[in-house]
Amino acid sequence: MTQIVVRDLSCLLVQPPSIIAHRGASTDRPEHTIGAYELALQEGADGLECDIRLSRDGEIVCVHDGTLSRTSNGRGRVSALSLEELRKFDYGTWHRHGQAAGLLVLDELLDLVKGTGVQLFVETKHPVRYRNEVERKLVEALKRHRLDEQIVMMSFSAAAVRVFRKMAPDVRTVQLVSWYRGGAMPSFAHCTGPNVRLLRNDPGYVERARRAGLETYVWTVDSPEDIALCRDLGVRYLATNAPANTRHLLAANLAA
């Protein structure tokens, strides 16, 4: 009599996370420069992540910090300078692999992803002097470029996510989380966005989010241990500074 062997195939059902290039391929190129995003696309990133702020004259620029000193040779607050003034500075040579690079504005990044099918995760920074003007400007930019389906809006500000959803209900959103919320899940966003430290301390978070109908976007994940953790927990989106290396480690994990 032939014996039928039933194997546990559950591991084959686990899909690896989508790799999101955090500020571009920012380990190897200066963050928020066109070169960082071009390299991320060359390395096969599934998505790109950027932070946006408004200049004094209301232009959307891709800069993480509220001030310029860390990632440029300029000084001052982003919101206190016009686009023309911001363009005078160099945004590349501070990085160990950097060359001179100009300021990146959101329109240029939207042009880069247009037609690629790659998702762009756009984080609006808060608190800022212009309150929800940055969300309104983002909605206008998405309408101009007709890119709603490729864009995911994110913020640590719950008020910003709520306001944006009212203005652009068809665009997906992520409520970013940097501290433990006692298990509470956002009811007004499509995804929850914990940092990887939260997952290390509370690996059940991802499953609770799943039961609440939420996908999980985790930042910022670079170490082999954290990459394996995110894969094993079924994280949907993994934000990393090194997309090529993260892809390699995920593939090695799957093959093991």
N, C-alpha and C positions, 0 to 999 in steps of 0.2 A: 504494500500500500504506500502510495506516494505521500510523503510528509509535506504539508504546506507550512512554510515559514513566513510569519507575518513580521515584517520589520517596522520599527518606529520611524516613520517618514516625517515626523513633525518638524525636524530641523530643516527639511527641504522647503517648508512653507514660509520660513523666515526670510523676508526680503531685506537686503542690505540697505542702509539709509542712503538717501540722496545726499550727495556731497555738495555743500554750499561754500564757496570761496569767500571767506571772511575778509572784507575790505580788499578783495582780489586775492591773488597768490601772494599774500603779504609777508610770508617768510622770505621769499626770494626777490621781491620787488617792493618799492615804497608803497605803503597803503594808499588807497584812493587815488592812484595814478592810472592813466589809461594803460600803461605797460603792465601793471599788476593784474588788470582785468583781462587784457589780451592773453597774458600767460595762463591765467586760470582757464580760459576757453581752450587754449592749446592743450592743456593738461586734462581736458575732459570733464571739468566741473559740471555738475547738473544744474547748478544755480550760482548766482553771485549775490553778495551782500554789500550794501553801502549805507553810510549815515549821511543825512542831509540837514543842512542849516540854511538860513536865509542871510544874504548880505544886507547891508544897510538899505540898498535900493531894491530889495525884494527879489533878488535872483537866487535860485536854488543851487547851492554848491555842495560838493561831496567832501566833507571834513568831519572828523569825529569829535575833536575837542572844541570847546567854546573859544579857545584861544589858539594862536598860530605857532607858539614857540616850540612845541614838541616836533611837529612834522613839516616845518618850513624854516626859511631863514628870516621870516617876518616876525612882527610883534603886534600885539593888540587883539581885541575881540573880533571874531568873524562878523558878528552882527553890527559892529560899529564901523565897518569898512565897506566901501562900495565895491562892486565887482571889478571895476577898473583898478582900484587900489589893491585888491586881493591878487589880481593877475600879475602884479609886479614882482611877486615873490617866487622863489624856487621851492618846489615841494618834493624833490627827489634826492638831493645829495646827502641829506641827513642819514639815509639808510645805508647799511654796510654794503649792500649790493646796488646802491642807487646811482643814478645819473640825473642830470638836471631834468626837471619835469615841471610842466605847468599845472595850474589849478584845473581840476576836473569839475565841470558843471554837469548837472543831472541830464540835461538834454543830450550831451555827448554819450553818456552811458546808456541812455535809452536807445540812441541810434545804434550803439554797438550790439545790443541784444536783439534788436528788431529782426525778425525773420529767422532767428536761430532756434527758437523753441526753448531756450534756456530761461529759467525763471530768475527774476531780479527781486531780491528781498530788500525793501527800502525802509530804513529805520528813521523816524522823525525824532529829533532830539528835544528833550525837555528837562527842566524848565528853561524857557527862553523868553526874551522880552516881547516877542511877537505872538505869544500864545498859540492859537490854532491857525494862524496865517500860513504856517508851513504846510499844514494838511490841505488847506484850500489851494495853495499853489501847486501841490503835488497832484491833486485831482485835475487841475487845469492842464498840467503837463501830460498826464495820461490820456486825456481827451485829445490833445494835439497829436500825440504819437499813436493813438489807437492801440494801446498795449495792455488793456485791462487784464486780459487772460494770462499774461506773462508776469504780472506784478503781484507781489505780496507786501502789504504794508505792515510795519511793526513799530512798537513803541513800548517803553517802560511805563508810560503814562496811560492809565486806563481811560482817562477823559479824552485823550487824543485818539485812542482806538475807537471809542464810541462815536466821537464827532466824525471821524473819517468814514465809518460805516454808514452813517446817515447820508453823507455826501456821495459815497461811492459804494453802494450796497453789493455790487457784483464783484468787487475786488476782495480777495482773501486777506485775512488779518492774523497777526500773531501778538498775543499779550506776553511781552517779555517779563521774566521773573528773575530777580537776582538774590532773593532771600526766601526762606521757607515760609510758605503761606498756610501752614497747618492743614494741608491737604485740599484747600479750597481751589476750585477751578473757575476760570473766567467763563461767564455765560454769554459774553458779548463778542467773543473772538472765535475764529475757526481753529486756531492752534494755541497751545500754551508753549512758552519759550523759556524753560529753566536753564540756568547755567549748569555745567557738568558737575560742579561741586555738590549741588543739591541732589543730583542723581546718585552720586557716590554715597551720600548720607541717607538717601531715601529711595532705593531702587524701585520700590512699589509705585512711585509717582507716575511712571509711564502707563502702567496698567490702569490706575485710577483715572488718568486722563482719557484713556481709550474707552473706559466704561462711561465716561461723561460725553463721549462722542467727539473727542478732541485728538488731533494729531499732535506730535511733540517735535519741537524745534529746539535743539540743544547747542549751546555755545560755551566756550570755544574749545574744540576737541582736537588735540594734536598728539597726545601720548598714545602708545600702543595699548596701554591698559584702559584708557578712557574710550578709545575707538572700539575695543572689544566689548566694553560694557554697553555702549550705545547699541551696537549690533545685537547683542544678546537680549537686550530689553525691548527691541523692536522700535527703536526711535525712528521717526519718519525722515527728519532732516537733521543733518549733522554739519554744523558750521565749523570750518577749519581754516587755519592760516596756510596750510600746506596741502592743497588738494591732491597733487600727484602722489605724495607719500602716503596720505590717508587712503587713497584708492588702492595703493599697493598693499597696505596693511589689511585692508578689508578683504582683498582677494586672497591674501595669505591665510586669513582667518577662515574664509569659506573653504579653502583647500585642506585645512588642517583636520 
